[in-house]
Amino acid sequence: MCINLLIVDDSDVDILIVEDAVSEFSDTINFKSFSDPENFLTYIDAIHPEIFRLEKFIIISDINMPKINGFEMLERIRAKLQMALVPIIMFSSSSSHNDALKSISLGANAYLTKPHHIDTYQKLICNTIKFWKHHLQS
């Protein structure tokens, strides 16, 4: 089963770290990144609603981004009925308990704090992908 992994993060470095981690799954992951939340929202709006039922998606999003922050983007995604079952993982440098609670209350499936070391960062991404792939297959 192939999964569409969409990441929204205004940091090119963070996107590259995730992309490198995802390369381990290159045969089962379609990876697409967005540095601008508005471009991401335009992209998902253009996808036919039925596709979200037929294909598997995982969204990983940063919180602190310009124009539209991750919380607002999360609210807009969850307002779309066709995306109700799409796993959304908020992945932020903030370790604030309030940010985690707000993310979950707005419909995120998980909240992860970005590690400071690249190896730990990539392992966390790989483990997150493995978890959600297994969850989506069952």
VMD Tcl script that draws the C-alpha trace (Angstrom):
set ca {
  {0.00 0.00 0.00}
  {1.31 3.43 -0.95}
  {0.78 6.38 1.37}
  {0.73 10.05 0.46}
  {2.86 11.88 3.02}
  {2.28 15.63 2.96}
  {4.47 17.90 5.06}
  {3.84 21.58 5.70}
  {6.81 23.42 7.21}
  {8.32 26.80 6.43}
  {11.82 25.51 7.26}
  {13.65 24.11 4.24}
  {16.08 22.37 6.60}
  {13.26 20.54 8.40}
  {11.74 19.50 5.09}
  {15.10 18.11 3.94}
  {15.51 16.15 7.19}
  {12.06 14.60 6.76}
  {12.68 13.92 3.08}
  {15.91 12.12 3.93}
  {14.15 10.03 6.60}
  {11.33 9.19 4.17}
  {13.81 7.90 1.58}
  {13.85 4.65 3.61}
  {10.23 4.17 2.50}
  {10.65 5.33 -1.10}
  {8.72 2.38 -2.53}
  {5.67 2.91 -0.29}
  {5.57 6.68 0.31}
  {4.63 9.46 -2.09}
  {6.26 12.49 -0.47}
  {5.18 16.06 -1.15}
  {6.32 19.10 0.81}
  {4.93 22.61 1.17}
  {6.75 25.56 2.68}
  {3.66 27.75 2.47}
  {0.42 26.69 4.22}
  {-1.68 28.59 1.68}
  {-0.18 26.52 -1.15}
  {-0.92 23.36 0.83}
  {-4.54 24.34 1.39}
  {-4.91 25.15 -2.32}
  {-3.40 21.75 -3.16}
  {-5.81 19.76 -0.97}
  {-8.77 21.82 -2.14}
  {-7.94 20.75 -5.71}
  {-8.02 17.03 -4.82}
  {-11.36 15.37 -5.56}
  {-13.00 14.48 -2.20}
  {-13.34 10.81 -3.21}
  {-9.54 10.49 -3.40}
  {-9.30 10.91 0.38}
  {-11.48 7.82 0.75}
  {-9.64 5.75 -1.87}
  {-6.05 6.65 -1.01}
  {-4.16 6.89 2.27}
  {-2.78 10.22 3.46}
  {-0.69 11.39 6.41}
  {-0.15 15.09 7.08}
  {2.73 16.42 9.16}
  {2.56 20.11 9.97}
  {4.63 22.67 11.80}
  {2.82 25.18 14.02}
  {4.83 28.38 13.80}
  {4.55 29.50 10.19}
  {3.91 32.89 8.60}
  {0.53 33.94 7.18}
  {-1.37 30.89 8.40}
  {-0.14 29.10 11.50}
  {-0.48 25.37 12.02}
  {-3.48 25.72 14.35}
  {-5.49 27.69 11.78}
  {-4.47 25.27 9.04}
  {-5.51 22.33 11.24}
  {-8.94 23.90 11.83}
  {-9.41 24.45 8.10}
  {-8.42 20.86 7.28}
  {-10.72 19.36 9.91}
  {-13.61 21.48 8.59}
  {-13.46 19.40 5.40}
  {-15.63 16.31 5.86}
  {-13.59 14.26 3.40}
  {-10.48 14.74 5.54}
  {-12.01 13.64 8.84}
  {-10.04 10.39 8.93}
  {-6.72 11.69 7.59}
  {-4.06 11.46 10.33}
  {-2.56 14.85 11.11}
  {0.59 15.07 13.19}
  {1.62 18.45 14.53}
  {5.42 18.54 14.59}
  {6.82 21.63 16.25}
  {9.93 22.94 17.97}
  {7.60 24.08 20.77}
  {7.49 21.77 23.77}
  {4.62 23.77 25.27}
  {1.99 21.62 26.94}
  {-0.61 24.21 25.85}
  {0.39 23.85 22.18}
  {0.00 20.09 22.45}
  {-3.41 20.37 24.12}
  {-4.61 22.94 21.59}
  {-3.45 20.72 18.70}
  {-5.32 17.71 20.03}
  {-8.44 19.77 20.79}
  {-8.44 21.05 17.18}
  {-8.30 17.52 15.79}
  {-4.64 16.55 15.52}
  {-3.96 12.86 15.98}
  {-0.58 13.47 17.60}
  {1.76 16.21 18.73}
  {5.51 15.70 18.51}
  {8.33 18.01 19.53}
  {11.14 18.31 16.98}
  {14.36 16.88 18.42}
  {17.53 18.97 18.29}
  {19.76 16.17 16.94}
  {19.32 15.11 13.32}
  {19.64 11.37 14.02}
  {16.96 11.51 16.71}
  {14.81 13.70 14.45}
  {15.01 11.19 11.59}
  {14.32 8.21 13.87}
  {11.23 9.96 15.22}
  {9.98 10.60 11.68}
  {10.65 6.98 10.64}
  {8.90 5.60 13.72}
  {5.95 7.93 13.17}
  {5.61 6.80 9.57}
  {5.86 3.13 10.57}
  {3.16 3.61 13.22}
  {0.72 5.36 10.89}
  {1.39 2.98 7.99}
  {0.52 0.07 10.26}
  {-2.55 1.90 11.58}
  {-3.79 2.75 8.08}
  {-3.32 -0.84 6.87}
  {-5.47 -2.34 9.63}
}
mol new
graphics top color blue
foreach p $ca { graphics top sphere $p radius 0.5 }
foreach p [lrange $ca 0 end-1] q [lrange $ca 1 end] { graphics top cylinder $p $q radius 0.2 }
display resetview
